[in-house]
Amino acid sequence: MVEPWGAQGQAVYDYCLCSELARLGLDLKLVTNELHDRLSFPRDFAVLPLYNGIRGPHCRARKGLSYFRSLARLFHAVRAHRPAVVHFQFLVFPPADTLAIHLIRGLGARVLLTVHDIFCLDDKIYHVALVTKAYEAADALIVHSQWAKGTLIAATKNRVSANRVHVIPHGNYELVAGSNAIPKAEAKTLLGIDSRDKVVLFFGSMLPYKGLDTLIEAFPAVVRALPRARLLVASHPRRGMGDFSRHAARIAELDIESRVTTDLRYVPDTEVPSYFHAADAVALPYKRCYTPGVAHLALSCGRPVVAMAVGGIPDVIRDGDTGFLAATNDAAGFAAALTRALSDEADAERAGLRGKELMEREHTWPLSASRTVEAYREARAEIA
C-alpha cells in the first residue's frame, strides 16, 4: 500500500484499511513517510517510511527532489520484496507516478490505484491528460461510489474501461468518532461556546472548491432567522490549501464577526469529536466533490449534514433522511437548508442518527477490505 502523505483523514483511512487487510491474512506493508499521523498506533502491518522529506517545513524544490528519491526507493523496495500487488492511494506528480507504475508492472506486480479525486484537484487540460495516462497505466482502479465510476469513465473519455474500475465503499470514521458521544452542551462548553448557540461547523481545508466563501455569504440570512446561530470554522490554513484573510475581511463586511468562531490550526484526532459533537449541523457547501470524507466523519459522529447536492455527496447525504441538501447550489439555497436543519432540532438529530446507522451498515472497514482483496485477486487472475 503506497500513500505518501499520511496526514489527517487520509492517515485514518490508511490505518483502518491496512488493519483490516492484515486481519484478513495479507502480508501487508504501508509505504509512507516518517511523519505519518498514525505511526504511533498499534498495528498488525509493517511500515516502510520511504517517502521521507515530502512533508514538513521544506521548500517546494527540496520536497520535489525528495519525492523523486522516494520513487527510486519504492522501485528498489518492490524489486527486493516482490509483492504481488502494489496499491497506490494518491498521485503526487503524474508523469513520474506513471513511469513508476510502468516500472513496477515490469517487475511482475499488479498495480491498483484508488481514485479519491478524479484529477487530483487540478482541472487544467494538460494535468487531466497526465493523470489519465496514469489511470491507463494501472491494472485496475478503485472508486467509492457508482457515481464516481461513471464520472471517471466519462471524464477520461472512455480511455478507462468500466471493467477495470471497482466500486468499493469508503469506510467510516468510527475510530475518530469514538464509542461514546460527548453531550452536545458539554462539547460546546469545551470549545468555549455558549450551549444555547446553534452551531454550524465547517471542518477541513479551505481549498476554493470547499465553498467556505459561499457559507459565509449564506450566514447573515441564517442569523436573521435564528439569532443564536454560530459558525464554527475549524481549519488549518496551509500554503496552497487556502487562506483565511479574505474570508475574515468578508465576515467583517457582513457584520457577522460576533457570530463566527474560528480555530485556525491542525485539530488532532483526540479533539475532533468535540468539534463534531458540538455541532447542530455540519456544513458542506462544496462546489464540487468526488468522495465526501468530511460527510463520512460527521455521520460517524451521528451529526446531521447540510450540503450542496453536487458530485458524490447525494450518495450518502439524502435529503430529509441522512441530512439536508440545498435546493439550489448558491448562498440563498444553502442558507435555506441550514435554517431548515437548525429550526427543528429533533428532525436534525434523527437525520444524524440515520446517517450513523448508514455508516455502520454500509461503510464498514471489514466490507471495504474484503472488496479490496477481491480486486487484488481479480488483478492477479488476469495474468495467472
C-alpha positions as a printed NumPy array, in Angstrom:
array([[  0.   ,   0.   ,   0.   ],
       [  1.58 ,   3.294,  -1.101],
       [  0.303,   6.537,   0.464],
       [  2.93 ,   9.286,   0.55 ],
       [  1.259,  11.904,   2.773],
       [ -0.216,  10.143,   5.809],
       [ -1.995,  13.218,   7.129],
       [ -5.364,  13.892,   8.782],
       [ -8.347,  11.916,   7.436],
       [ -6.218,  10.072,   4.888],
       [ -3.998,   8.766,   7.685],
       [ -7.076,   7.312,   9.41 ],
       [ -8.169,   5.792,   6.09 ],
       [ -4.73 ,   4.162,   5.634],
       [ -4.678,   2.816,   9.168],
       [ -8.193,   1.356,   9.118],
       [ -7.905,  -0.238,   5.68 ],
       [ -4.446,  -1.686,   6.309],
       [ -5.535,  -3.023,   9.7  ],
       [ -8.491,  -4.868,   8.169],
       [ -6.423,  -6.187,   5.259],
       [ -3.904,  -7.541,   7.769],
       [ -6.72 ,  -9.222,   9.725],
       [ -7.712, -10.975,   6.507],
       [ -4.245, -12.51 ,   6.386],
       [ -2.455, -10.281,   3.888],
       [  1.275,  -9.766,   4.329],
       [  0.985,  -6.012,   4.039],
       [  3.424,  -3.121,   4.083],
       [  2.335,   0.521,   4.189],
       [  4.783,   2.684,   2.254],
       [  4.546,   6.255,   3.544],
       [  6.663,   8.932,   5.249],
       [  8.224,   9.28 ,   8.672],
       [  5.568,  11.809,   9.78 ],
       [  2.506,   9.638,   9.12 ],
       [ -0.083,  10.608,  11.726],
       [ -0.774,   7.018,  12.786],
       [  2.722,   5.559,  13.162],
       [  2.471,   5.518,  16.966],
       [ -0.737,   3.447,  16.989],
       [ -0.672,  -0.345,  17.499],
       [ -0.779,  -2.19 ,  14.192],
       [ -0.556,  -5.624,  12.584],
       [  1.165,  -4.462,   9.406],
       [  4.662,  -3.254,   8.568],
       [  5.517,   0.335,   7.665],
       [  8.219,   1.365,   5.193],
       [  8.923,   5.121,   5.567],
       [ 10.283,   5.601,   2.051],
       [  8.675,   8.985,   1.337],
       [ 10.684,  10.972,   3.86 ],
       [ 11.137,  14.683,   3.258],
       [  7.924,  15.399,   1.342],
       [  6.141,  16.773,   4.42 ],
       [  7.285,  19.414,   6.823],
       [  8.645,  22.978,   6.522],
       [ 10.734,  22.441,   3.392],
       [ 10.752,  24.442,   0.166],
       [  8.981,  23.008,  -2.87 ],
       [ 12.224,  22.273,  -4.696],
       [ 13.513,  20.219,  -1.788],
       [ 10.205,  18.378,  -1.453],
       [ 10.212,  17.671,  -5.188],
       [ 13.715,  16.24 ,  -5.056],
       [ 12.718,  14.141,  -2.036],
       [  9.743,  12.798,  -3.961],
       [ 11.863,  11.595,  -6.883],
       [ 14.243,   9.94 ,  -4.429],
       [ 11.236,   8.312,  -2.759],
       [ 10.061,   6.817,  -6.039],
       [ 13.521,   5.376,  -6.575],
       [ 13.428,   3.845,  -3.075],
       [  9.96 ,   2.46 ,  -3.813],
       [ 11.211,   0.783,  -7.002],
       [ 14.118,  -0.824,  -5.148],
       [ 11.772,  -1.993,  -2.36 ],
       [  9.428,  -3.601,  -4.886],
       [ 12.36 ,  -5.306,  -6.554],
       [ 13.579,  -6.598,  -3.178],
       [ 10.218,  -7.719,  -1.715],
       [  8.488,  -8.813,  -4.971],
       [  4.9  ,  -8.046,  -3.867],
       [  2.028,  -9.493,  -5.872],
       [  0.172,  -6.169,  -5.752],
       [  1.189,  -2.541,  -5.273],
       [ -1.775,  -0.333,  -4.346],
       [ -1.348,   3.443,  -4.748],
       [ -3.658,   5.783,  -2.834],
       [ -2.601,   9.025,  -4.5  ],
       [ -0.829,  10.528,  -7.475],
       [  1.562,  13.315,  -6.484],
       [  3.398,  14.117,  -9.731],
       [  1.561,  12.251, -12.51 ],
       [  4.406,  11.969, -15.079],
       [  6.757,  10.437, -12.509],
       [  3.973,   8.348, -10.963],
       [  3.036,   6.934, -14.382],
       [  6.647,   5.959, -15.029],
       [  6.789,   4.307, -11.603],
       [  3.618,   2.327, -12.378],
       [  5.124,   1.033, -15.632],
       [  8.397,   0.088, -13.928],
       [  6.629,  -1.701, -11.084],
       [  4.454,  -3.635, -13.511],
       [  7.646,  -4.567, -15.323],
       [  8.771,  -6.314, -12.135],
       [  5.676,  -8.536, -12.242],
       [  3.493,  -6.768,  -9.69 ],
       [ -0.066,  -5.708, -10.467],
       [ -0.779,  -2.045,  -9.775],
       [ -4.054,  -0.707,  -8.401],
       [ -4.876,   2.937,  -7.793],
       [ -7.628,   4.365,  -5.609],
       [ -9.123,   7.48 ,  -7.171],
       [-10.082,   9.781,  -4.3  ],
       [-10.413,  12.766,  -6.639],
       [-10.515,  12.34 , -10.42 ],
       [ -7.896,  14.905, -11.379],
       [ -6.249,  15.468,  -8.009],
       [ -7.825,  18.934,  -7.507],
       [ -6.475,  20.315, -10.808],
       [ -8.731,  20.58 , -13.874],
       [ -6.183,  22.118, -16.253],
       [ -6.235,  20.346, -19.62 ],
       [ -2.574,  19.324, -19.528],
       [ -2.975,  17.951, -15.996],
       [ -6.065,  15.966, -16.974],
       [ -4.1  ,  14.348, -19.794],
       [ -1.218,  13.424, -17.484],
       [ -3.49 ,  11.934, -14.821],
       [ -5.413,   9.965, -17.437],
       [ -2.11 ,   8.418, -18.577],
       [ -1.559,   7.166, -15.024],
       [ -5.072,   5.719, -14.903],
       [ -4.437,   3.902, -18.184],
       [ -1.15 ,   2.501, -16.882],
       [ -2.667,   0.902, -13.764],
       [ -4.122,  -2.603, -13.919],
       [ -7.258,  -1.541, -12.034],
       [ -8.791,   1.474, -10.338],
       [-10.862,   1.744,  -7.171],
       [-13.567,   4.364,  -6.57 ],
       [-16.031,   4.766,  -3.724],
       [-19.4  ,   5.07 ,  -5.491],
       [-21.219,   4.258,  -8.709],
       [-21.446,   7.985,  -9.4  ],
       [-17.654,   8.228,  -9.109],
       [-17.194,   5.33 , -11.521],
       [-19.425,   6.859, -14.167],
       [-17.821,  10.272, -13.749],
       [-14.308,   8.821, -14.016],
       [-15.105,   6.948, -17.22 ],
       [-16.781,   9.98 , -18.782],
       [-14.052,  12.414, -17.711],
       [-11.335,  10.24 , -19.251],
       [-13.381,   9.963, -22.47 ],
       [-13.747,   6.187, -22.044],
       [ -9.98 ,   5.628, -22.063],
       [-10.61 ,   3.848, -18.753],
       [-12.892,   0.869, -19.338],
       [-15.694,   0.032, -16.913],
       [-14.405,  -3.486, -16.235],
       [-11.192,  -2.055, -14.774],
       [-12.988,   0.117, -12.201],
       [-14.028,  -1.412,  -8.875],
       [-16.633,   0.283,  -6.667],
       [-15.703,  -0.209,  -3.02 ],
       [-17.422,   1.73 ,  -0.209],
       [-15.431,   4.306,   1.72 ],
       [-15.094,   3.157,   5.313],
       [-16.456,   5.132,   8.243],
       [-14.573,   7.17 ,  10.834],
       [-15.741,   5.432,  13.988],
       [-12.094,   5.23 ,  15.063],
       [-12.035,   9.041,  15.318],
       [-15.638,   9.473,  16.471],
       [-15.141,   7.165,  19.43 ],
       [-17.672,   4.848,  21.022],
       [-19.096,   7.39 ,  23.486],
       [-20.723,  10.558,  22.164],
       [-19.974,  13.747,  24.094],
       [-23.223,  15.52 ,  25.086],
       [-23.74 ,  18.487,  22.776],
       [-23.9  ,  21.08 ,  25.562],
       [-20.711,  19.698,  27.125],
       [-18.892,  19.722,  23.786],
       [-19.868,  23.362,  23.213],
       [-18.62 ,  24.304,  26.658],
       [-15.284,  22.582,  25.975],
       [-14.886,  24.821,  22.919],
       [-15.857,  27.975,  24.81 ],
       [-19.21 ,  28.285,  23.031],
       [-22.494,  29.143,  24.73 ],
       [-24.536,  25.945,  24.995],
       [-27.596,  27.832,  23.726],
       [-25.953,  28.656,  20.388],
       [-26.919,  26.768,  17.238],
       [-23.522,  25.707,  15.927],
       [-22.757,  25.219,  12.233],
       [-19.387,  23.503,  11.788],
       [-17.115,  23.971,   8.766],
       [-14.28 ,  21.459,   9.14 ],
       [-11.289,  20.717,   6.938],
       [ -9.203,  22.544,   4.364],
       [-10.046,  25.909,   2.808],
       [ -9.487,  24.864,  -0.777],
       [-11.681,  27.05 ,  -3.021],
       [-13.942,  24.174,  -4.069],
       [-14.892,  23.572,  -0.42 ],
       [-17.095,  26.686,  -0.646],
       [-16.319,  28.484,   2.611],
       [-16.966,  31.741,   0.748],
       [-20.492,  30.564,  -0.103],
       [-21.144,  29.569,   3.509],
       [-20.043,  32.999,   4.734],
       [-22.324,  34.705,   2.21 ],
       [-25.203,  32.498,   3.372],
       [-24.714,  33.03 ,   7.081],
       [-26.264,  36.51 ,   7.559],
       [-29.613,  35.12 ,   6.373],
       [-29.29 ,  32.252,   8.848],
       [-28.556,  34.692,  11.696],
       [-31.548,  36.819,  10.765],
       [-33.784,  33.754,  11.017],
       [-32.003,  32.294,  14.056],
       [-30.111,  34.971,  16.033],
       [-28.254,  32.363,  18.113],
       [-26.748,  30.683,  15.03 ],
       [-22.957,  30.47 ,  15.249],
       [-20.474,  29.496,  12.535],
       [-17.51 ,  27.478,  13.795],
       [-14.625,  27.291,  11.317],
       [-12.079,  24.632,  12.271],
       [ -9.469,  24.646,   9.553],
       [ -5.703,  24.67 ,   9.187],
       [ -4.603,  27.196,   6.542],
       [ -1.547,  25.946,   4.7  ],
       [  0.322,  27.083,   1.619],
       [ -1.679,  26.082,  -1.416],
       [ -4.602,  24.89 ,   0.745],
       [ -6.457,  28.16 ,   1.228],
       [ -6.031,  31.463,   3.069],
       [ -8.436,  32.796,   5.696],
       [ -7.568,  36.504,   5.438],
       [-10.016,  37.244,   2.621],
       [-12.734,  35.293,   4.454],
       [-12.064,  37.319,   7.611],
       [-12.435,  40.538,   5.635],
       [-15.75 ,  39.412,   4.176],
       [-17.041,  38.36 ,   7.615],
       [-16.277,  41.884,   8.849],
       [-18.009,  43.449,   5.826],
       [-21.131,  41.375,   6.509],
       [-21.044,  42.406,  10.186],
       [-21.265,  38.83 ,  11.488],
       [-17.962,  38.728,  13.407],
       [-19.799,  38.233,  16.697],
       [-21.45 ,  35.073,  15.291],
       [-18.292,  33.456,  13.92 ],
       [-15.748,  31.428,  15.91 ],
       [-12.507,  30.275,  14.285],
       [ -9.888,  27.711,  15.221],
       [ -7.235,  28.005,  12.525],
       [ -4.92 ,  25.148,  13.425],
       [ -4.497,  21.476,  12.795],
       [ -7.038,  19.749,  15.053],
       [ -5.574,  16.494,  16.424],
       [ -7.702,  13.347,  16.335],
       [ -8.214,  13.409,  20.095],
       [-10.014,  16.771,  19.812],
       [-12.026,  16.116,  16.641],
       [-15.03 ,  14.512,  18.419],
       [-15.564,  17.67 ,  20.493],
       [-15.998,  19.754,  17.35 ],
       [-18.466,  17.414,  15.697],
       [-20.475,  16.673,  18.816],
       [-20.758,  20.432,  19.46 ],
       [-22.289,  20.921,  16.014],
       [-26.013,  21.262,  15.484],
       [-25.203,  20.866,  11.792],
       [-22.062,  20.181,   9.757],
       [-21.805,  22.32 ,   6.621],
       [-20.54 ,  21.016,   3.282],
       [-21.064,  23.978,   0.915],
       [-18.87 ,  22.272,  -1.679],
       [-18.821,  23.453,  -5.281],
       [-17.685,  20.036,  -6.416],
       [-16.962,  16.798,  -4.619],
       [-15.788,  13.325,  -5.516],
       [-15.601,  11.467,  -2.195],
       [-17.052,  13.444,   0.767],
       [-14.749,  12.34 ,   3.59 ],
       [-15.991,  15.033,   5.995],
       [-19.546,  13.77 ,   5.459],
       [-18.43 ,  10.266,   6.47 ],
       [-16.788,  11.709,   9.582],
       [-19.868,  13.765,  10.508],
       [-22.23 ,  10.821,  10.059],
       [-19.871,   8.559,  12.01 ],
       [-20.343,  11.042,  14.865],
       [-24.112,  10.981,  14.352],
       [-24.25 ,  14.628,  13.311],
       [-26.66 ,  15.991,  10.677],
       [-25.067,  17.325,   7.498],
       [-26.223,  20.246,   5.364],
       [-24.697,  20.092,   1.906],
       [-24.839,  21.129,  -1.701],
       [-26.213,  18.398,  -3.971],
       [-23.015,  18.062,  -6.   ],
       [-20.834,  15.151,  -7.025],
       [-20.818,  12.14 ,  -4.729],
       [-22.492,  13.922,  -1.804],
       [-26.064,  12.674,  -2.512],
       [-24.752,   9.089,  -2.308],
       [-24.529,   9.487,   1.472],
       [-26.461,  12.686,   2.265],
       [-30.075,  12.005,   1.319],
       [-32.332,  14.999,   1.769],
       [-34.716,  14.554,   4.674],
       [-33.196,  11.191,   5.55 ],
       [-29.497,  11.33 ,   6.475],
       [-29.178,  15.089,   6.094],
       [-30.308,  18.206,   4.268],
       [-29.489,  19.21 ,   0.693],
       [-29.722,  22.748,  -0.635],
       [-32.434,  23.209,  -3.25 ],
       [-30.115,  25.468,  -5.26 ],
       [-26.312,  25.447,  -5.285],
       [-25.859,  29.044,  -4.152],
       [-25.759,  31.073,  -0.938],
       [-29.525,  31.555,  -0.805],
       [-30.217,  27.856,  -1.243],
       [-27.624,  26.911,   1.34 ],
       [-28.956,  29.452,   3.852],
       [-32.445,  27.976,   3.474],
       [-31.153,  24.433,   4.023],
       [-29.172,  25.48 ,   7.108],
       [-32.173,  27.3  ,   8.546],
       [-34.339,  24.237,   7.948],
       [-31.867,  21.979,   9.77 ],
       [-31.343,  24.33 ,  12.712],
       [-35.039,  25.127,  13.174],
       [-36.092,  21.576,  14.023],
       [-33.577,  20.041,  16.397],
       [-35.45 ,  16.741,  16.733],
       [-35.605,  16.242,  12.979],
       [-31.92 ,  17.101,  12.609],
       [-30.935,  14.671,  15.363],
       [-32.935,  11.9  ,  13.675],
       [-31.122,  12.614,  10.406],
       [-27.77 ,  12.358,  12.183],
       [-28.694,   9.029,  13.769],
       [-29.9  ,   7.63 ,  10.44 ],
       [-26.602,   8.712,   8.924],
       [-24.675,   6.945,  11.681],
       [-26.696,   3.779,  11.024],
       [-25.827,   4.068,   7.328],
       [-22.125,   4.261,   8.183],
       [-22.378,   1.249,  10.495],
       [-24.308,  -0.771,   7.918],
       [-22.844,   0.058,   4.518],
       [-19.485,   1.723,   5.178],
       [-17.582,  -0.647,   7.447],
       [-13.868,  -1.289,   7.053],
       [-14.279,  -5.087,   7.015],
       [-16.556,  -4.668,   3.989],
       [-14.109,  -2.287,   2.287],
       [-11.19 ,  -4.615,   2.979],
       [-12.945,  -7.736,   1.683],
       [-13.892,  -5.945,  -1.543],
       [-10.32 ,  -4.682,  -1.874],
       [ -8.98 ,  -8.229,  -1.604],
       [-11.395,  -9.28 ,  -4.354],
       [ -9.989,  -6.509,  -6.563],
       [ -6.43 ,  -7.721,  -5.838],
       [ -7.343, -11.296,  -6.73 ],
       [ -9.049, -10.233,  -9.949],
       [ -5.997,  -8.205, -10.993],
       [ -3.73 , -11.187, -10.294],
       [ -6.049, -13.599, -12.088],
       [ -5.644, -11.614, -15.306],
       [ -2.005, -12.721, -15.564],
       [ -2.355, -16.168, -13.966]])
